[in-house]
Amino acid sequence: MLHYEVTIRVPENLRASWEAYIPGHVADIFATGCFQSAVIWRSDDGAYQSAYTAANPGVLDRYLSEFAPALRADAATRFPGIEIARAVWSEWKRL
């Protein structure tokens, strides 16, 4: 199981637009069928994180090659210059 996380810092003047946009964007990502779950987190300082759970690396690779370029381009066109960080996490240990 893998967690794919996207963290975005949104300037204050764009937050209302971002909050209107991101639920649909995450729904489009989830609709690719590559993820088992999706959640959006928000911090008080204008950071947003969307987190997705993929069953295995192959499914994530499929998302990244087939779907991510167009979805990323759409977000970049609507919100140029926002700060984006992406990470893939794999389960290391369950306690």
Summary of the structure (lengths in Angstrom):
residues: 95
radius of gyration: 13.5
end to end distance: 15.6
largest distance: 42.0
contacts: 236
relative contact order: 0.30
helix: 43%
strand: 32%
